[in-house]
Amino acid sequence: MTTSASPNPWQSALGRRLAQALEQSRFAHPPLADATSERELGATRWRLPSRVAEPAAAAAALREMLGTAVQASLVTHCLQHYRSQLASGLAEDDLGAALAAYLGACRQAFDHEALSPQRWQAITQWVKAWVIDELPWDEAPLAQRQDAFERFAVLAVALGEWTVQASRQGSAQQASATWMARNSLRAQLGLDLPALCAALRQLDGATAANPSVAGAEIGAAAYRQAGHDPV
């Protein structure tokens, strides 16, 4: 059944390409960091103009992940936090970087290991090496690409925050974070969480340049930064 939380056609194609990349990259060496300028570290060519419209699809995906109703202000804060704090070094919305943050947040929820900026950078390099050049970009509808960016940015922040809070509250809460990651990853990209994490663990030994993102904790504090209680 198709719902407002279901991925659009371009995002569905992205999920299929990611599944292929996970299989093909299993025995490959982690990709090396590009020799880009410091300002551009962590960036991909999947860049987008921001849109003013309410991120309705991101809100639906977040409700689906949390299994409960969410306030519109939470979605807005998550998106603002991603843009102003996590991806503050990027001049435009970058769907490739947001996708990498979401994949990393899913692994964080499964392995209970922090998604450091270095890990985010390494996943971004993997996305650039295995995914980005395999999908149409300029020909794809802009609204679908913006929709995907907003989903991944909001889900990365919310899942990361939930995982950080769960890590302080015991195994039952940690299990809930893993459940959210597993279900969200399957719904949004059609991917298996253990298979994704197995591939991403191989990137830990790669040498990554310092990313252009700020902070040591990915996904934390959309509400906390705004002076609210955490999710």
C-alpha positions as CSV (number, residue, x, y, z in Angstrom):
1,M,0.0,0.0,0.0
2,T,1.3,3.4,-0.9
3,T,1.1,6.1,1.8
4,S,2.4,9.6,2.2
5,A,5.4,8.1,4.0
6,S,6.2,5.8,1.0
7,P,9.3,6.8,-1.1
8,N,8.7,8.5,-4.4
9,P,9.9,6.8,-7.7
10,W,13.3,8.4,-7.7
11,Q,14.0,7.4,-4.1
12,S,12.8,3.9,-4.9
13,A,15.4,3.7,-7.6
14,L,18.0,5.0,-5.2
15,G,17.1,2.2,-2.8
16,R,17.6,-0.4,-5.5
17,R,21.0,1.1,-6.4
18,L,22.1,1.1,-2.8
19,A,21.2,-2.6,-2.5
20,Q,23.4,-3.3,-5.5
21,A,26.2,-1.2,-4.1
22,L,26.2,-3.0,-0.8
23,E,26.6,-6.3,-2.7
24,Q,29.3,-5.0,-5.1
25,S,31.4,-3.2,-2.5
26,R,31.6,-6.1,0.0
27,F,35.1,-7.1,-1.1
28,A,36.4,-3.8,-2.4
29,H,38.8,-1.4,-0.6
30,P,37.1,1.6,1.0
31,P,37.2,4.6,-1.4
32,L,39.8,7.3,-0.7
33,A,38.8,10.8,0.2
34,D,38.8,13.3,-2.7
35,A,41.4,16.0,-2.9
36,T,38.8,18.7,-2.6
37,S,39.1,22.1,-0.8
38,E,38.5,22.2,2.9
39,R,35.2,24.1,2.3
40,E,33.9,21.4,0.1
41,L,34.9,18.4,2.2
42,G,31.9,16.1,2.7
43,A,30.0,17.6,-0.3
44,T,28.7,15.7,-3.3
45,R,27.4,16.8,-6.6
46,W,23.8,16.0,-5.6
47,R,23.2,19.6,-4.6
48,L,19.7,21.2,-4.4
49,P,18.1,24.6,-3.8
50,S,16.2,24.7,-0.5
51,R,12.5,25.0,-0.8
52,V,10.1,26.8,1.5
53,A,7.3,24.3,1.3
54,E,6.4,22.3,4.5
55,P,8.3,19.0,4.4
56,A,5.1,16.9,4.4
57,A,6.7,13.7,3.2
58,A,9.5,14.0,5.8
59,A,6.8,14.4,8.5
60,A,5.0,11.3,7.3
61,A,8.3,9.3,7.3
62,L,9.1,10.5,10.8
63,R,5.7,9.5,12.1
64,E,6.2,6.1,10.5
65,M,9.6,5.7,12.1
66,L,8.5,6.8,15.6
67,G,5.2,5.0,15.4
68,T,3.3,8.0,16.9
69,A,2.1,11.5,15.9
70,V,4.7,14.2,15.7
71,Q,4.3,18.0,15.9
72,A,5.2,20.0,12.9
73,S,7.6,22.0,15.0
74,L,9.7,18.8,15.5
75,V,10.1,18.3,11.8
76,T,11.0,21.9,11.3
77,H,13.6,21.8,14.1
78,C,15.1,18.6,12.8
79,L,15.5,20.1,9.3
80,Q,16.9,23.4,10.6
81,H,19.3,21.6,12.9
82,Y,20.6,19.5,10.1
83,R,21.2,22.6,7.9
84,S,22.5,25.0,10.5
85,Q,24.5,22.6,12.7
86,L,25.4,19.3,11.0
87,A,25.8,20.5,7.4
88,S,26.8,24.1,8.2
89,G,29.8,23.9,6.0
90,L,27.8,23.2,2.9
91,A,26.4,26.2,1.0
92,E,23.4,24.2,-0.5
93,D,21.3,21.3,0.5
94,D,23.3,18.2,-0.4
95,L,21.2,15.0,-0.9
96,G,24.3,12.8,-1.0
97,A,25.6,14.0,2.4
98,A,22.1,13.8,3.9
99,L,21.8,10.2,2.7
100,A,25.1,9.3,4.2
101,A,24.1,10.9,7.5
102,Y,20.9,8.8,7.5
103,L,22.7,5.6,6.7
104,G,25.2,6.4,9.4
105,A,22.5,7.1,11.9
106,C,20.9,3.7,11.2
107,R,24.3,2.0,11.9
108,Q,24.6,4.1,15.1
109,A,21.3,2.7,16.3
110,F,22.3,-0.9,15.5
111,D,25.9,-1.0,16.6
112,H,25.5,1.6,19.5
113,E,28.6,3.4,18.2
114,A,28.7,7.1,17.7
115,L,28.5,8.5,14.2
116,S,31.5,10.7,14.3
117,P,32.2,13.3,11.7
118,Q,35.0,11.0,10.3
119,R,32.5,8.2,9.9
120,W,30.0,10.5,8.2
121,Q,32.8,11.6,5.8
122,A,33.7,8.0,5.0
123,I,30.1,7.0,4.3
124,T,29.8,10.1,2.1
125,Q,32.8,8.9,0.1
126,W,31.3,5.5,-0.2
127,V,28.1,7.0,-1.6
128,K,30.0,9.1,-4.1
129,A,32.0,6.0,-5.2
130,W,29.2,3.5,-5.5
131,V,25.9,5.3,-5.9
132,I,25.9,8.8,-7.2
133,D,27.1,8.3,-10.8
134,E,24.8,5.4,-11.3
135,L,21.5,7.3,-11.0
136,P,20.0,10.1,-13.2
137,W,20.2,13.5,-11.4
138,D,19.4,16.5,-13.6
139,E,16.7,14.6,-15.5
140,A,14.9,13.5,-12.3
141,P,12.1,15.7,-11.0
142,L,13.4,18.4,-8.7
143,A,10.5,18.0,-6.2
144,Q,11.3,14.3,-5.8
145,R,15.0,15.0,-5.1
146,Q,14.1,17.7,-2.6
147,D,11.6,15.4,-1.0
148,A,14.3,12.7,-0.5
149,F,16.7,15.2,0.9
150,E,14.2,16.4,3.5
151,R,13.3,12.9,4.5
152,F,17.0,11.8,5.0
153,A,18.0,15.0,6.9
154,V,15.0,14.8,9.3
155,L,15.3,11.1,9.9
156,A,19.0,11.3,10.5
157,V,18.6,14.0,13.1
158,A,15.7,12.3,14.9
159,L,17.1,8.8,14.8
160,G,20.5,10.1,16.0
161,E,18.9,12.0,18.9
162,W,16.7,9.0,19.9
163,T,19.8,6.7,19.8
164,V,21.8,9.1,22.0
165,Q,19.0,9.4,24.5
166,A,18.4,5.6,24.5
167,S,22.1,4.9,25.2
168,R,21.6,6.6,28.5
169,Q,18.5,4.7,29.5
170,G,19.4,1.0,29.2
171,S,19.0,-1.9,26.8
172,A,15.2,-1.7,26.3
173,Q,15.5,1.8,24.9
174,Q,18.5,0.9,22.8
175,A,16.4,-1.9,21.3
176,S,13.7,0.6,20.4
177,A,16.3,2.6,18.5
178,T,17.4,-0.4,16.6
179,W,13.7,-1.3,15.8
180,M,13.1,2.2,14.5
181,A,16.3,2.1,12.3
182,R,15.4,-1.3,11.0
183,N,11.8,-0.4,10.0
184,S,12.7,3.0,8.7
185,L,15.5,1.7,6.5
186,R,13.3,-1.0,5.1
187,A,10.4,1.4,4.4
188,Q,12.5,4.3,2.9
189,L,15.1,2.4,1.0
190,G,14.2,-1.3,1.0
191,L,17.5,-2.2,2.7
192,D,18.3,-4.7,5.4
193,L,19.9,-3.1,8.5
194,P,22.4,-5.8,9.4
195,A,23.6,-6.0,5.8
196,L,24.0,-2.2,5.7
197,C,25.9,-2.2,8.9
198,A,28.2,-5.0,7.8
199,A,29.2,-2.9,4.8
200,L,29.6,0.3,6.7
201,R,31.9,-1.3,9.3
202,Q,34.4,-1.9,6.6
203,L,34.8,1.8,6.2
204,D,36.0,2.4,9.8
205,G,39.6,1.6,8.9
206,A,39.6,4.1,6.0
207,T,41.5,7.3,6.4
208,A,39.1,10.2,6.1
209,A,39.8,13.9,5.8
210,N,38.4,16.3,8.4
211,P,34.8,16.9,7.3
212,S,33.2,20.3,6.9
213,V,30.6,19.4,9.5
214,A,30.6,20.8,13.0
215,G,30.3,18.9,16.3
216,A,31.2,15.4,17.5
217,E,27.7,14.0,17.7
218,I,25.7,13.4,14.6
219,G,21.9,13.6,14.9
220,A,21.8,15.1,18.4
221,A,19.6,17.8,19.7
222,A,17.2,19.3,17.2
223,Y,15.1,20.3,20.2
224,R,17.9,20.7,22.6
225,Q,19.6,23.3,20.4
226,A,16.3,25.1,20.3
227,G,15.9,25.0,24.1
228,H,13.3,22.2,24.2
229,D,13.3,18.8,25.7
230,P,14.8,16.1,23.5
231,V,12.7,13.7,21.5
